[in-house]
Amino acid sequence: MNHPILFNRKSVIYTLAIWVVIIISHTVILSFFYKQSFNYSFTDSFIFNIYFGILTLGIWYPVRFINLKQSSSIDILLNHLGTAAVSIIIWYIAAYATLSYIFSDNQEYNAFLNNSAPWRFAMGIFFYTTTIFIYYLYISFRNIEEKVIQEAELKGLIRETELNLLKSQINPHFLFNSLNSISSLTITNPEKAQEMIIKLSDFLRYSIGGKEKQMVTLKDELHNIYLYLDIEKTRFGDKLNFEIDVPEECVSKELPNMILQPLVENSIKHGVYESTEPITIWVVCRVEGNSLNIIVKNTFDPESKSKKGTGMGLKNIQNRLKIIYRADYLMQVSSKDSLFTVSVTFPQNI
């Protein structure tokens, strides 16, 4: 921990201002209560207080050395008594010698200087006690400040770890399904298998390349969604149809990285897997005030038995939204009249 005064310009200015006030007050007291001339009063005040002001800079180091949490009360008391005794004696002798030399021809002032020793030592004790009190307050404040910063960094690290964990749970699930499809296509339709591999490669490049990005533009996410849907279109053929309605005002808005793909994947799982009829997926985007609203919906066959899943996709999205935006009301899910709908709101300028 750096010296609280020497390495801070504002602290130097404030400290000098305090000592100026002390010197002026001391001068006034010597002039009015001890009947000393202004010249003697000011010089006396200036020497004693400036010397102690310099001394306070050095007192920081024993204060920094004597740790209140790691030392016993007796050790703290003995260490400070010893430091105070040495510091005050050095201060008094240096100031006394300087003033005796300056005013060596004035016996009256020298007598006053000798007689004033008791209250000067009392003043030195007061200055020392006040100084260490201020230094310990500073150390306590800095420790609290550092603790707050460390806690904030820790929370940020935990938050980032949670987000990475949630994203890592999504990507292998999609990769597993895609590789299974490619494996089947290599036998039934090698050309489509090759096409799917190329598109999967582009998709994974986006996924891996965006790992360090917390937020991306909707334009980037949509490019990734087109890749994903093309992969699934290769897999399902005419059974899968999709329409994307995105006004120009939406494409520059921001949203979390890799958050749309599991929404579309969820639509395919609930719509395409078990249906015998063609299924359509709609992705609709709108700007509403200071938020981007995205609706992903799909038709499904109510007579078909929906493919069972763990619900991890939507749950992960909900958790990511809660971590990033600190709100748990941003996603709504509904299923009505052969239409499954997921609506997600992405606040802007978080």
Steps between C-alpha positions, in 0.01 A plus 500: 500500500651834394551791737161678533658847476819483295347324198179701482502863384166584664615351829814716491290813445250409775781414743679829436173689548442330837849584620459862388186522715685340795795740462268803490306377804819429691634846414182666627511304826865591568432866420185550707536252786876494546562863402773420248568735210371398160852428373577262788152345496499431127856365493434278803175370348652449156804303624316272741212425265701464179738261673210291624335519158814346351502244781143393424614389154736251663245383759311333214758223477476368859122529474514292182728251676286466816202300371195536725352167391814289527654651814386467861376805690810499722735487199312786333512711817869436567601560139313830482625615841856438388446664161323797660775550759780495241307717252396765750846524660667539159240759399535703820881495504521603132249785540649612834855505358388695192311766699777529762745567220277752322413691818819435698528867599150517655511363854133572564387286204746223590356492849153472350626222274630305799186554708270394216648150468213317684218629282711457186547132584125479560447661161740247343305210655174647368648545151641146499172344618299696244743408223491124564122515536469664156745253347312201641172646371660531158624138512155381608334696219742366240453144625122537469541656156728218385259243642211656308708498179603138557140397567389679182774326301404167656133553417598592144714187475218283636255668262728438204557139607126440530439646155776292344362190670151568366634556147715188521189298588322621187769453235579126554128419485468653154832352387388152608179524295682640197765229501232234524327652198824522304573139586163396353538721193839357410314179413176636353617825342878566504469833317264640763729362771790696348286815480393456860862457615600830333211689657563336837862610477392863441252477785761366744750763386251769605430322827865451593611839368233677706587337831666816627206720402227550752278705269466498121279677249179341376655504153774261614253275681272484197789394278561217742129410506491479120794259516325294764171486310679411177663209684165385633338558158755261354398253765119534483446622142152629412374404844663816641408850385600829657424868463708778655351848536769745612461875428816698432470684832551171687824372347733731693345423840696287744416173670697220672726289285359162379158550657274468193620160382359307800168683451478382139628156602220483755246582225636218285487258790138589585382533142696304244619183676168318538284677246409333175400827340723795395573732791572872477722696739466878521759736644353848546694799637370836614647800683280596793617813679849430633472125447529246222220243495548173315223246454577148385192290425426178322201296394467148633270204464291479819416137422866400495694408807762769549860390528594499868793700619657626818388859444865601536494732197231740621617469861853600399366799309297607804807468724720695259244782478478515878879516541559758228199728548425418865134445422292182487201628301660540156385172346142379455400160364154403374340214309156558347305400190779289347747785547796493738635849576803631687530876545826649632573862585857630486547838677748728325781709657546282808 
